[in-house]
Amino acid sequence: MSEPLATAPNPLRVLLDGGPTPSVAVSFTDLVDDEEIADAEAVGLDVAELRIDRYASTTADHVVAQARRFSGRVPTLATIRSSPEGGDWSGSDEQRSELFRAVLPHVHGIDVELSSAAALAGVLDAAAGTDAVLVVSHHDFSSTPTSDELSSIQRRGRELGADVVKVAAMTHSMEDLRRLASFTLDHAEDGVIVIGMGPHGAASRVFFPALGSRLTFAYRSHPVAGQLSHGETVELLRRFYPEIGA
């Protein structure tokens, strides 16, 4: 098994603590080849989200080996998304905890759902003892939470020790999008990633970073929840944020 990361300061923490330009994350499975990773870097890649729940193999050695493929390239965020929140994980919470613990020393951050916090309490404790970034996330694929519900999600995430609270919600109207925008502005200094899913949420992928959202997500091959393509996302960000590439 590869040696743990020994980078200081944590580049993901530096980026999410308020980098000067919008940052783009792309999700990768273990089927990606080195050429595809290099192509993504050439387009503009700030964070590699490792979607372990979609790996063909989830043995600890394999998961760690995949994480190490990105070593020295871009910051990495490990996600083992539960099926109720849109992921493909079909194993037990105990198995998920073991994988998180195995990969934690080899990535720059992990993403744990708020709904899984109790089951993965040991993972949260383990992350707290490292410099890894803890993202606590909430996904709603049916609607946008009310303003009070959004504030509650933010509060509970921070109480769990989150460095960043991520909210991804389905938007059905401009009112939904404005509610997410208001939430982003209200908590811009607290550390949030806010995403509007669906056709009405597309603007959030480009403009919410201007309001304080720390990261936007794009796809390389297969669209997910209204994501824009990687190339289109970077092109739009460069158009609307002149400081990129300056």
PyMOL commands that set and color helices and strands:
alter all, ss='L'
color gray80, all
select helices_A, chain A and resi 11-16+34-44+52-54+60-68+83-85+93-106+114-116+121-128+147-159+174-186+199-211+230-240
alter helices_A, ss='H'
color red, helices_A
select strands_A, chain A and resi 24-28+47-51+76-79+109-113+133-140+164-170+192-197+216-218
alter strands_A, ss='S'
color yellow, strands_A
deselect
rebuild
show_as cartoon
